[in-house]
Amino acid sequence: MSLFSPVRVGALTLKSRVVMAPMTRNRTPGQVPNALNAEYYAQRASAGLIVTEGTTPDASGRGYIDIPGLYNAAQVEGWRQVAGAVHAKGGHIFVQLMHTGRISHPDFLDGAAPVAPSAIAAPGEIYTHEGMKPHGTPRALEAAEIPALIATYGRAATLAREAGLDGVEVHGANGYLPGQFLAPNVNQRTDEWGGSVENRARFLLGAVDAAVAAIGADRVGVRLSPGGVFNDIHDPDAPATYAYVAGELAKRNLAYLHIFDTKPGFDVAALIRAHYKGTLILNGGYDRARAEADIASGLADLIAFGVPFLANPDLPERLAQGAALNTPDQASFYGGGAKGYTDYPALAA
Ligand SMILES: Cc1cc2nc3c(=O)[nH]c(=O)nc-3n(C[C@H](O)[C@H](O)[C@H](O)COP(=O)(O)O)c2cc1C
């Protein structure tokens, strides 16, 4: 099996196992995907699968400047433009559903407090239209409002299909809302949404089940970062937490499970593989040699590339040829216009 062999992923047959990892680029003012966003993704349509930047399934999940949403009619039209541009070039695209939970600020929420499992502030600051501000203390969700929030993942999945997107990835990684529920230091609830691992996983699994009920398991993927500490996540029992979650996801026959391995001090890929026999995407610092090795050994079915794809619109071709890669410009990762977004050159034809 090679990185460049086709692979069946849920409802789709992909041309290769090279995936574009989800990357927030903060270039969607008004939360409605635009022509520049469509051009950026279309440039990268040679990926086997594109996973879009984190996209909020609900207005309460807006957490960063100028990130897209998928909860109203204008956004559906915006995403239709993106999906159409990618499909016209033979690509496939899943939208990543990211509710940021406490990693937000009232400035993004019409003055309302961000929502979270518990009223525990994330340390640090967030970049707002008025510069850096502390996150502040979120509002703990009432148990009675959680089912409606979970249902927004189903609604967003339905809207994704309406827009012509191929499926959705539920973002359970990197300390956003589902990851906040999973983490004992952020989730101190004593009701059925906190405490035991079964209770802490209930939000994530509920969101996944809502998306599955809306569009079918073969169009739903999930992203996790087991043991990851980004956004002040601390789980002293991370291997047990993620063994349970992987086992529960395995029962659902999803399109894929996508793991961002942040090397937390245990063997993340081996742990997940032991509990998850379905299609597995691995990510985190890959180059071609490591990608080929992990696919050949059966550890991974596909490999996602983040920064290399950001800086190289024709990454699969460059990997296949062993060509040199463009240098990423970190200063233009988050926000701005075409510079550092759609102006990275492809190889000369
Ligand atoms: C600019 C940037 C934005 C990112 N935004 C997201 C995001 O919205 N959702 C997500 O799950 N991961 C996000 N990530 C993490 C990447 O998907 C990926 O896990 C990380 O870059 C490691 O992969 P790499 O070593 O191939 O770059 C982001 C990374 C970068 C560099």
The ligand as an SDF file (V2000), in Angstrom:
LIG
                    3D

 31 33  0  0  0  0  0  0  0  0999 V2000
   -2.3650   27.8040   10.8070 C   0  0  0  0  0  0  0  0  0  0  0  0
   -2.8910   26.5510   11.4900 C   0  0  0  0  0  0  0  0  0  0  0  0
   -4.2340   26.4620   11.7980 C   0  0  0  0  0  0  0  0  0  0  0  0
   -4.7610   25.2870   12.3710 C   0  0  0  0  0  0  0  0  0  0  0  0
   -6.1090   25.2020   12.5920 N   0  0  0  0  0  0  0  0  0  0  0  0
   -6.6530   24.0090   12.9680 C   0  0  0  0  0  0  0  0  0  0  0  0
   -8.0700   23.8180   12.9920 C   0  0  0  0  0  0  0  0  0  0  0  0
   -8.8690   24.7150   12.6620 O   0  0  0  0  0  0  0  0  0  0  0  0
   -8.5280   22.6140   13.3850 N   0  0  0  0  0  0  0  0  0  0  0  0
   -7.6890   21.5880   13.7500 C   0  0  0  0  0  0  0  0  0  0  0  0
   -8.1540   20.5020   14.0950 O   0  0  0  0  0  0  0  0  0  0  0  0
   -6.3440   21.7390   13.7140 N   0  0  0  0  0  0  0  0  0  0  0  0
   -5.8090   22.9030   13.3060 C   0  0  0  0  0  0  0  0  0  0  0  0
   -4.4400   23.0240   13.1920 N   0  0  0  0  0  0  0  0  0  0  0  0
   -3.5770   21.8540   13.4370 C   0  0  0  0  0  0  0  0  0  0  0  0
   -3.2690   21.1330   12.1170 C   0  0  0  0  0  0  0  0  0  0  0  0
   -4.4440   20.5270   11.5830 O   0  0  0  0  0  0  0  0  0  0  0  0
   -2.2140   20.0180   12.3110 C   0  0  0  0  0  0  0  0  0  0  0  0
   -2.6980   19.1320   13.2850 O   0  0  0  0  0  0  0  0  0  0  0  0
   -0.8480   20.5560   12.7400 C   0  0  0  0  0  0  0  0  0  0  0  0
   -0.4390   21.6170   11.8900 O   0  0  0  0  0  0  0  0  0  0  0  0
    0.2090   19.4390   12.7010 C   0  0  0  0  0  0  0  0  0  0  0  0
    0.3420   18.8950   11.4010 O   0  0  0  0  0  0  0  0  0  0  0  0
    1.6270   19.2530   10.4980 P   0  0  0  0  0  0  0  0  0  0  0  0
    2.8390   18.8930   11.3160 O   0  0  0  0  0  0  0  0  0  0  0  0
    1.5070   18.4250    9.2650 O   0  0  0  0  0  0  0  0  0  0  0  0
    1.5590   20.7350   10.2380 O   0  0  0  0  0  0  0  0  0  0  0  0
   -3.8960   24.2060   12.6700 C   0  0  0  0  0  0  0  0  0  0  0  0
   -2.5240   24.3310   12.3910 C   0  0  0  0  0  0  0  0  0  0  0  0
   -2.0190   25.4720   11.7930 C   0  0  0  0  0  0  0  0  0  0  0  0
   -0.5560   25.5430   11.4630 C   0  0  0  0  0  0  0  0  0  0  0  0
  1  2  1  0
  2  3  1  0
  2 30  2  0
  3  4  2  0
  4  5  1  0
  4 28  1  0
  5  6  2  0
  6  7  1  0
  6 13  1  0
  7  8  2  0
  7  9  1  0
  9 10  1  0
 10 11  2  0
 10 12  1  0
 12 13  2  0
 13 14  1  0
 14 15  1  0
 14 28  1  0
 15 16  1  0
 16 17  1  0
 16 18  1  0
 18 19  1  0
 18 20  1  0
 20 21  1  0
 20 22  1  0
 22 23  1  0
 23 24  1  0
 24 25  2  0
 24 26  1  0
 24 27  1  0
 28 29  2  0
 29 30  1  0
 30 31  1  0
M  END
$$$$
